[in-house]
Amino acid sequence: MLIKMKQLLLSSLTVACALSSFNVFATNGYFTHGYGMTHKGMAGAGIALSEELMSGANNPATLLVNGTEMSFGVELFSPKRKYTASSVDTFYPNAFYLDADTKKSDNSLFAIPEFAIGHQLNQDINLGLLVYANGGMNTEYTAESAPQGTFYGGTTGVDLKQLFISPTISYKLNEQTHVGVSPIYVVQQFEAQGLANFAPFSQAPSALSNNGTDTSTGFGLQLGINQIINTTFSWGASYRFAVSMSEFDRYRGLFAEQGGFDLPSSIQLGTAWQFLPSHQVVFDWQKINYSEVESIANPITNLMSAPLGSKAGAGFGWHDMSIYKLGYQWQRTLEQKIRFGVSYTEQPIPSSEILFNILAPGVQEWHFTAGISHAVSDTMQFNAMAFYSPSKNVTGANYLAPNQLLSISMEQSGLGISLAWRI
């Protein structure tokens, strides 16, 4: 068994390296609405449930394994992003006007992978290795020549990729209570283009734009608890500490703190209630603390008081987010579950922060989801989900030309499948 587990672990790490080449995107700011197709089918809810191996990515305490199991999934994600700049009658000296136009971002279909392996060590301890993706700040507004483009610097946009590799252990304290812990290794990559005309505002103009892809790494920790109150009700909680990432040196003239782009902390609380023998409703609350990260939270007004790349350098001006998720699942037959979900959050971008957020229009608020699981055999299960997030628009003044209005919007949809099997 030890040799077999070593072989499986080596295979898992190989898969993890392969997954790191994928573009990844998200829907609550730049975080996904949940991990695992069963949870995504319920709008990401289920912090108090163990539905699959990837449940452990939402709450480490819900990693429960039957023997040795593996799962692999992929989501096809389609974001439609655009911005509109209004026409103006009067042009003021030294103002930075954008061309009056509506521009759509290229690249509207992406693959988001996930992978997990788990082993039941004994009656009390479950071990797992979870690999999943995150991100969201991808845009590409094309230009035919360098003087053109959103900010008159050619094709304009940013690309953020994040990969999480998370060894996970859950421990049964007693028949009602499980606790879990997940050390997290994070790899993220970033690229920006078309921002050269912001050089006068930067402390390092040569490390501002068009420097190719840079890589950053860091280690984090996630803790969780799951408790069964009675045969119909359970609750769970999970907390992921902020992750200190190494700097993006190639973009130390763009991001605050000399290229810093840490991951904010996040807390989740949830309940699950089986109100009828075959019907269950789940409700989660999640808070993402974007205000902890200077490069994400600093307002654009700092552009006039501190250079880009400094600790107080201008960022995207995002606020913290509270997300409410409601899910329902129906045990239709012994082999099949049907799921639905809805989530809501107030998008994190104030109307005063539109200019920079043309690059990262993370304005989604509502998500509507559906999903299904079907046991193909005693050892294999198929999961699928679909979601739709309607278009949300945010409008505000161009900070560098206040008599021009800018509007950003995004619409999203996605389909995902996964296969889980016992070895």
C-alpha positions in Angstrom: 0.0 0.0 0.0 2.9 2.4 0.8 4.4 1.9 -2.6 1.0 2.4 -4.3 0.4 5.6 -2.3 3.9 7.0 -3.3 3.1 6.2 -7.0 -0.3 8.0 -6.7 1.3 11.0 -5.0 4.0 11.3 -7.7 1.2 11.1 -10.3 -0.7 13.8 -8.4 2.2 16.2 -8.4 2.7 15.6 -12.1 -0.9 16.6 -12.7 -0.5 19.6 -10.5 2.4 20.8 -12.6 0.5 20.3 -15.8 -2.5 22.2 -14.4 -0.4 25.3 -13.7 -0.3 26.2 -17.4 -4.1 26.9 -17.5 -5.7 30.3 -17.5 -8.1 30.6 -14.6 -10.9 32.9 -13.7 -13.3 33.6 -10.9 -16.6 35.3 -10.1 -16.7 36.8 -6.6 -14.1 39.5 -7.1 -11.3 37.3 -8.4 -12.2 34.2 -6.3 -14.4 31.4 -7.6 -17.9 30.9 -6.2 -16.9 27.5 -4.8 -14.7 24.5 -5.3 -15.9 21.1 -6.6 -18.6 20.6 -9.1 -21.1 19.4 -6.4 -20.7 22.7 -4.5 -20.6 24.8 -7.6 -24.0 23.4 -8.5 -25.3 24.9 -5.3 -23.7 28.4 -5.9 -20.6 27.3 -3.9 -22.6 26.6 -0.7 -21.9 23.5 1.4 -19.3 24.5 4.0 -21.1 22.1 6.4 -21.2 19.2 3.9 -18.9 16.5 2.6 -20.0 15.8 -1.0 -16.7 14.9 -2.6 -12.9 15.2 -2.2 -12.9 18.8 -3.4 -15.2 19.6 -0.4 -11.9 19.9 1.5 -11.0 23.0 -0.5 -14.0 24.8 0.9 -13.5 23.4 4.4 -10.6 21.0 5.3 -12.8 19.4 8.0 -15.1 18.0 5.3 -12.5 15.9 3.6 -13.9 12.4 4.2 -12.6 9.5 2.1 -13.8 5.9 1.5 -10.6 3.9 1.2 -8.5 5.6 -1.6 -10.2 8.0 -4.0 -9.3 10.3 -6.9 -11.2 12.9 -8.8 -10.6 15.1 -11.8 -12.7 17.9 -13.2 -12.7 20.8 -15.7 -14.9 23.8 -16.1 -15.4 25.7 -19.3 -15.8 29.3 -18.2 -17.1 32.1 -20.5 -16.7 35.8 -19.3 -17.9 38.6 -21.5 -16.2 41.9 -20.5 -16.5 45.4 -22.0 -16.1 49.0 -21.2 -17.7 52.2 -22.6 -16.1 55.7 -22.7 -18.5 58.5 -23.3 -18.0 61.4 -25.7 -17.3 64.8 -24.3 -18.0 68.4 -25.7 -15.1 70.1 -23.9 -11.5 68.8 -23.6 -9.4 70.2 -20.8 -5.6 70.6 -20.9 -3.6 67.8 -19.3 -6.7 65.6 -18.9 -6.4 61.9 -20.0 -9.4 61.2 -22.2 -10.2 57.7 -23.5 -11.5 57.3 -27.0 -15.3 57.5 -27.0 -16.1 53.9 -27.8 -17.3 50.6 -26.5 -14.6 47.9 -26.5 -15.0 44.2 -25.7 -12.2 42.1 -24.3 -11.0 39.2 -26.4 -10.7 35.6 -25.1 -14.1 34.5 -23.9 -13.6 30.8 -23.2 -11.3 29.2 -20.7 -10.7 25.8 -19.1 -10.4 25.7 -15.3 -9.1 22.4 -14.0 -9.3 20.7 -10.6 -7.7 17.5 -9.2 -7.8 15.6 -5.9 -6.6 12.4 -4.3 -7.6 11.2 -0.9 -6.8 8.3 1.4 -8.5 7.1 4.6 -5.6 6.4 6.9 -7.8 5.0 9.7 -11.2 5.4 11.4 -10.3 9.0 12.5 -7.8 10.4 10.0 -8.3 11.3 6.3 -5.5 12.6 4.1 -5.8 14.4 0.8 -3.9 16.4 -1.9 -6.1 19.0 -3.6 -5.2 21.1 -6.6 -7.4 23.9 -7.9 -7.2 27.1 -9.7 -8.2 30.7 -9.1 -7.9 34.1 -10.7 -10.0 36.6 -12.5 -8.1 39.7 -13.6 -7.8 38.8 -17.3 -8.6 41.3 -20.0 -7.3 41.9 -23.5 -8.5 45.0 -25.5 -6.8 44.7 -28.8 -5.3 47.5 -30.8 -4.0 47.4 -34.4 -1.0 49.6 -33.7 1.0 50.8 -30.7 -0.4 54.4 -30.6 -3.9 53.0 -30.4 -5.4 51.0 -27.6 -7.3 51.8 -24.4 -4.6 53.8 -22.8 -2.8 54.7 -26.1 -0.1 52.1 -25.5 -1.2 49.3 -27.9 -3.2 46.2 -26.9 -4.2 46.7 -23.3 -4.9 44.2 -20.5 -3.8 42.1 -17.6 -3.6 38.4 -17.0 -3.6 36.8 -13.5 -3.3 33.1 -12.9 -3.3 31.3 -9.5 -2.7 27.6 -8.7 -3.3 26.2 -5.2 -1.7 22.9 -4.1 -3.1 21.9 -0.8 -2.2 18.9 1.3 -5.2 18.4 3.6 -5.8 16.3 6.8 -9.1 15.9 8.6 -9.4 14.4 12.1 -12.6 13.0 13.8 -12.6 14.3 17.4 -15.8 12.4 18.1 -18.8 11.1 16.3 -20.2 14.6 15.9 -17.1 16.7 15.2 -14.4 16.8 12.6 -11.6 19.4 12.3 -9.2 19.9 9.4 -6.1 21.7 8.3 -4.7 22.5 4.9 -1.2 24.0 4.3 -1.5 25.8 0.9 1.3 26.4 -1.6 0.2 29.1 -4.0 1.8 29.9 -7.4 0.6 32.9 -9.3 1.6 34.5 -12.6 0.9 38.0 -13.9 1.3 40.0 -17.1 0.3 43.5 -18.0 0.4 45.3 -21.3 -0.6 48.7 -22.8 0.1 50.7 -19.6 3.2 52.6 -20.7 1.5 56.0 -20.6 1.2 55.7 -16.8 5.0 55.9 -16.6 5.0 59.5 -15.2 3.1 58.2 -12.2 5.4 55.2 -11.5 8.5 54.9 -9.3 9.9 52.3 -11.7 8.6 53.1 -15.2 10.7 50.2 -16.7 8.8 47.7 -14.5 5.3 48.9 -15.3 4.1 47.3 -18.4 4.9 44.9 -21.3 7.5 42.9 -19.3 6.1 39.4 -20.1 4.9 37.0 -17.5 6.2 37.1 -13.9 5.8 34.5 -11.2 5.2 34.8 -7.5 4.9 32.1 -4.8 3.8 31.9 -1.2 2.6 29.6 1.6 -0.7 29.8 3.5 -2.9 27.9 5.9 -6.6 27.0 6.1 -8.4 25.6 9.1 -11.9 24.2 9.4 -14.5 22.5 11.7 -17.6 20.6 10.8 -20.1 19.5 13.5 -23.2 17.3 13.3 -25.8 18.6 15.7 -28.4 15.9 15.0 -29.6 13.7 12.2 -30.9 16.6 10.2 -28.7 19.6 11.0 -25.0 20.4 10.8 -22.8 23.4 10.7 -19.3 24.2 9.6 -16.7 27.0 9.5 -13.4 27.6 7.7 -10.8 30.3 7.8 -8.0 30.9 5.3 -5.2 33.1 6.6 -3.8 35.9 4.4 -1.0 34.6 2.2 2.2 36.6 1.9 3.4 36.2 -1.7 6.8 37.1 -3.2 6.8 40.2 -5.2 6.2 40.5 -9.0 9.6 42.1 -9.6 8.9 42.8 -13.3 5.9 44.9 -12.2 7.3 46.6 -9.1 6.4 49.9 -10.8 2.7 49.0 -11.1 1.6 47.1 -7.9 1.9 48.7 -4.5 4.7 47.6 -2.1 7.2 47.1 -5.0 5.2 44.5 -6.9 3.3 43.0 -4.0 0.1 41.0 -4.6 -0.7 39.0 -1.5 -3.9 36.9 -1.1 -6.5 38.3 1.4 -7.8 36.2 4.2 -11.3 34.7 3.9 -13.8 33.3 6.4 -16.8 31.0 5.7 -19.7 29.9 7.9 -22.4 27.5 6.9 -25.3 25.3 7.9 -27.0 22.2 6.3 -30.6 21.2 7.1 -32.2 18.0 5.8 -35.8 19.1 6.2 -37.2 16.0 4.5 -35.5 12.6 4.0 -34.5 13.3 0.4 -34.3 17.1 0.5 -31.6 19.3 2.0 -31.0 23.0 2.0 -27.6 24.7 2.7 -26.7 28.3 3.5 -23.2 29.8 3.6 -21.8 33.2 4.4 -18.4 34.2 3.2 -16.3 37.3 3.6 -13.2 38.1 1.5 -11.0 40.8 3.1 -9.6 42.6 0.0 -8.8 45.6 2.1 -5.8 43.7 3.6 -3.9 43.9 0.2 -2.6 47.3 -0.7 -2.3 46.7 -4.4 -6.0 45.7 -4.5 -7.5 48.1 -2.0 -5.6 51.4 -2.5 -7.8 54.0 -4.2 -6.9 55.6 -7.5 -6.8 59.0 -5.7 -3.4 57.9 -4.3 -2.1 58.5 -7.9 -1.6 62.1 -7.0 0.1 61.6 -3.7 2.3 58.5 -4.1 3.9 56.8 -7.1 2.7 53.6 -8.5 4.7 50.8 -7.0 5.1 52.4 -3.6 3.3 51.2 -0.5 0.6 53.8 -0.9 0.6 53.6 -4.7 -2.8 53.5 -6.4 -4.5 50.2 -6.8 -7.9 49.0 -7.8 -9.8 50.4 -4.9 -11.7 47.2 -4.1 -13.8 46.9 -0.9 -14.3 43.8 1.2 -17.0 41.4 0.0 -19.7 39.5 1.9 -21.2 36.7 -0.1 -24.5 34.9 0.7 -25.0 31.4 -0.8 -28.2 29.3 -0.8 -28.2 25.8 -2.1 -30.6 22.9 -2.4 -30.1 19.3 -3.3 -32.6 16.5 -3.9 -31.7 12.8 -3.5 -33.9 11.9 -6.5 -32.8 8.2 -6.5 -30.3 6.1 -4.7 -27.8 6.9 -7.5 -28.7 10.5 -8.3 -28.8 14.0 -6.8 -30.2 17.1 -8.3 -28.9 20.6 -7.2 -29.8 24.3 -7.5 -28.3 27.4 -6.0 -28.2 31.2 -5.9 -25.7 33.6 -4.4 -25.5 37.3 -4.0 -22.8 39.8 -3.1 -22.4 43.5 -3.5 -19.6 43.9 -6.1 -16.4 45.5 -4.7 -15.7 48.3 -7.1 -16.9 51.9 -6.2 -18.0 54.1 -9.0 -14.9 56.3 -8.4 -12.5 53.5 -9.3 -13.6 52.7 -12.9 -10.5 53.9 -14.7 -8.1 51.1 -13.5 -10.8 48.6 -13.2 -11.3 48.6 -17.0 -8.4 46.1 -16.5 -10.2 44.0 -13.9 -14.0 44.4 -14.1 -14.9 42.0 -11.3 -18.4 43.4 -10.8 -20.5 40.2 -10.6 -23.2 40.1 -7.9 -25.8 37.3 -8.7 -25.0 33.7 -9.6 -27.6 31.1 -10.5 -26.5 27.5 -10.7 -27.7 23.9 -11.2 -26.0 20.6 -10.9 -26.3 16.8 -10.9 -24.4 13.8 -9.6 -24.9 10.3 -10.8 -23.3 7.1 -9.4 -22.2 5.3 -12.6 -21.2 2.2 -10.5 -20.3 1.3 -6.9 -16.9 2.9 -7.3 -17.4 5.8 -9.8 -19.5 9.0 -9.7 -20.1 11.6 -12.4 -20.8 15.3 -11.4 -21.8 18.2 -13.6 -22.8 21.8 -13.0 -23.8 24.9 -14.9 -24.0 28.6 -13.8 -25.0 31.9 -15.1 -24.2 35.4 -13.7 -26.1 38.2 -15.4 -24.4 41.4 -16.6 -23.6 44.0 -14.0 -22.7 47.6 -15.0 -20.8 50.1 -12.9 -20.5 53.7 -14.1 -18.3 56.6 -12.9 -16.2 59.5 -13.9 -12.8 59.1 -15.5 -10.5 60.1 -12.6 -8.0 61.7 -15.0 -10.7 63.5 -17.0 -13.7 64.0 -14.7 -16.1 65.2 -17.4 -15.9 61.8 -19.2 -18.0 58.9 -18.0 -16.7 55.4 -18.0 -18.7 52.2 -17.6 -17.5 48.6 -17.1 -19.5 45.4 -17.2 -19.2 41.6 -17.3 -21.5 38.7 -17.9 -20.5 35.1 -17.1 -21.6 31.5 -17.8 -19.9 28.2 -17.3 -20.3 24.4 -17.5 -18.3 21.9 -15.5 -17.9 18.1 -15.2 -15.9 15.9 -12.9 -15.4 12.2 -12.4 -14.6 10.6 -9.0 -13.6 7.0 -8.5 -12.5 4.7 -5.7 -9.2 2.9 -6.3 
